[in-house]
Amino acid sequence: MSEQASYKQELALFGTRARQRRLAAALAISAVLPFIFSPFLLDLANQVLLASIGALALMLLTGFAGLISLGTAGLLGAGAYTVGVLVREAGAPFWITLPAAAVVGAGLGLIFGLPSLRLRGLYLAISTLGLHFVVVYLGGEYEAREVLSTGVMIDSPSLGRFTLTSGRAWYFVLLAFAAFALLVSVNLQRSRTGRAWRALRERDVVAGALGINVQRFKLLAFMISATMTTIAGALFAYFRNFVSIDAFSLYLTVQYVAMIIIGGMGSIPGALLGAAFVILFPYAIEAIAGYLPARFSNMVFALDYAAFGVVMILFLLLEPAGLMGIWQRVRNTIAAWRAPKRARRAPQ
Amino acid sequence: MSLQLVANIVVLAAIYALVSTGYVLIYRVSRVLNLAHGELMMIGAYLLVATAGAFSGNPLLALLLAAAGGLVMGMVVYAVLMRWLTGEAVLAAVLITIALGILLRGLSILIWTTQQYYPGAMFGWHNPPVRIAPGVQISAASLAIVLITVIVYAGLFIFLQFTRWGVRMRAAGQNPLLAEQRGIRLHGIYAFAWGLSTFTASLAGMLLSLDSGVESTMATIGLKAFPAALVGGLDSLLGAAIGALIVATAEIAAIQYVNPLLSDVVPFLVLLIVLAIRPWGLFGSREQLDRV
């Protein structure tokens, strides 16, 4: 073991036995889950999978490259509306609408990213917020012009005789997309691009001095993140069979920002944990609301808002490293508790 | 352009100008952008609903109590939340204000539901239209908004320029370290700036609720006032007033001549244009800007 591992070995994702075993276990569990889950739990799992794509995209942008965006809801809406407009105007099938959503995402990513070449921090967040309102306006304008009071209906995607409707089928489709997003994120993180982003996040002037093309990598971060987000939005449109601009409010953006904060900024597993937490949170509140006086249980959504605000504040004040920070601490405690025993057993 | 249109622009500009003083005050002393400002303004309006319910026979007392509540509200927010983040990364503080906004939105619905309230009607006051020129009418509450905005701006100018606390506040904004070394208590200054900020926001919220009632969507108006503050330059009060005039003119013109649906997006279009051309705003100080 004294030899240095080669770069290739370092980069190998599933190089070691332990990793292969973990991967096999994860695959086996995710393959079995949909056959154990009730339809309700299956729907929850699907929502979490869908949200984790958007959370990973935002984590790449904010957690790795350090570029703050408040445009997630606008991008999700743009993806969903690309599908909605293409289906309504041209009856396009999914193998046209999904790539179209990706193209729209890359283009919007470029536009959302352009301010980042001049602005930083707060001002960047504000410019993406402005773009959010522009996208939402365009969607609302389309709905108004077409006189759609309830949004655009979208048929489930079908290929040949197979139509994607059942929760179980959706589970495997979304699992594939989420796994692909995860693979992309992990690969970006540990390769040249990810290192460039981390350098940008710490200090972009120094990154430039080190020979990193600052503008290129900033725009790349925005484009990759936006493409992932619009694809998630397109999947959302098909998943719900329905697009309405009301679904893409500023609150949705806040939820995605909360996912990466609560999960743990700069951590890929954190994005997944955060997505699960934020998606499941309203259901937990709903369950608790059943025990409260009728005055409150009738207004579950307001209770949800208030509780969500409190949880976000608590994480920001008390555990800025998020759920991953808590997990790390638990692991350290266990390791510290076991270490003395192991030291005693080991021969001197 | 008719005179009526000009009057409408002035009223909208006064609303934006009154609300955006809050953004400017907090940004100027602590470089924090308060994204819960719209929600705080809405709570201010609800405070008037509460005091109007308790003292419906005495409107002046109700108004004064609600305004005092607005002042205390900001200090409480600072003492309970923002104090812990002084000196931390500005981003964490901004995220906290987003969370606070969501919390306040939820709480306000839990307390006051989604029903619309008319505090004016609770006093038995029905907001008569006022003729200010031949053929030009605005509501009495709108006239009050314009007048009070002028008074607030004059008051803030005198306060920041000539009073001891105002000078301290400017000092804290320019250089916190030096200010503290000169014996200025930063926590006190910051708390006071938050109080003033929510006080002016509450005034705006109350006057708007006298004009058109208050419901849970009022917070959006607070957010739309933010572009006004930024167009003028986030740390300049004069800039906020002129920015408000620009944004209001663009918005009313778009509603009148192009498409009423544009109302919500025009302020942000103006904001994007300013960010692209002159990110520090018309009157903002250039060197402090977080630019690349």
Contacts between the chains, C-beta under 8 A, distances in Angstrom:
chain1	res1	chain2	res2	distance
A	68	B	91	6.6
A	115	B	272	8.0
A	115	B	275	6.1
A	115	B	276	7.1
A	116	B	292	7.7
A	117	B	292	6.5
A	118	B	276	7.7
A	118	B	279	6.5
A	118	B	291	6.5
A	118	B	292	5.6
A	119	B	275	6.5
A	119	B	279	5.9
A	119	B	290	7.5
A	119	B	291	6.2
A	119	B	292	6.6
A	120	B	290	4.8
A	120	B	291	6.2
A	120	B	292	5.4
A	121	B	90	6.9
A	121	B	91	6.7
A	121	B	290	4.4
A	122	B	33	5.5
A	122	B	90	6.4
A	122	B	91	7.4
A	122	B	94	6.5
A	122	B	290	6.0
A	123	B	275	6.6
A	123	B	279	5.9
A	123	B	289	7.3
A	123	B	290	5.9
A	123	B	291	7.2
A	125	B	94	7.2
A	126	B	33	7.6
A	126	B	226	7.9
A	126	B	230	6.8
A	126	B	271	7.0
A	126	B	275	7.1
A	127	B	271	7.8
A	127	B	272	6.3
A	127	B	275	5.0
A	129	B	268	7.4
A	130	B	227	7.8
A	130	B	268	4.1
A	130	B	269	7.4
A	130	B	271	4.9
A	130	B	272	4.5
A	130	B	275	7.3
A	131	B	272	7.0
A	133	B	264	6.6
A	133	B	265	5.0
A	133	B	268	4.2
A	134	B	265	6.0
A	134	B	268	6.7
A	134	B	269	6.9
A	134	B	272	7.4
A	136	B	265	7.7
A	137	B	261	6.9
A	137	B	262	7.1
A	137	B	264	6.7
A	137	B	265	3.8
A	140	B	261	6.2
A	141	B	259	7.6
A	141	B	261	5.8
A	144	B	261	5.9
A	204	B	292	7.0
A	251	B	102	7.2
A	254	B	98	5.7
A	254	B	99	8.0
A	254	B	102	6.2
A	257	B	95	7.0
A	257	B	98	7.2
A	258	B	99	7.8
A	261	B	95	6.6
A	296	B	110	6.6
A	299	B	109	6.2
A	299	B	110	6.0
A	299	B	113	7.3
A	301	B	109	7.8
A	302	B	105	7.8
A	302	B	106	4.8
A	302	B	107	7.8
A	302	B	109	3.6
A	302	B	110	4.9
A	303	B	106	6.6
A	303	B	110	6.6
A	304	B	106	7.0
A	305	B	102	5.3
A	305	B	103	7.2
A	305	B	105	5.3
A	305	B	106	3.0
A	305	B	109	7.2
A	306	B	102	7.8
A	306	B	103	5.5
A	306	B	105	8.0
A	306	B	106	3.0
A	306	B	107	5.1
A	306	B	110	6.3
A	307	B	106	7.3
A	308	B	102	5.8
A	308	B	103	7.8
A	308	B	106	7.4
A	309	B	99	4.9
A	309	B	100	6.5
A	309	B	101	7.5
A	309	B	102	3.9
A	309	B	103	2.7
A	309	B	104	7.4
A	309	B	105	7.8
A	309	B	106	6.2
A	310	B	103	6.0
A	312	B	95	7.6
A	312	B	98	7.7
A	312	B	99	3.7
A	312	B	102	7.1
A	313	B	81	6.9
A	313	B	96	6.1
A	313	B	99	4.7
A	313	B	100	6.8
A	313	B	103	7.0
A	316	B	92	5.9
A	316	B	95	5.8
A	316	B	96	5.3
A	316	B	99	6.6
A	317	B	81	7.8
A	317	B	84	5.7
A	317	B	85	7.8
A	317	B	96	7.4
A	320	B	92	6.9
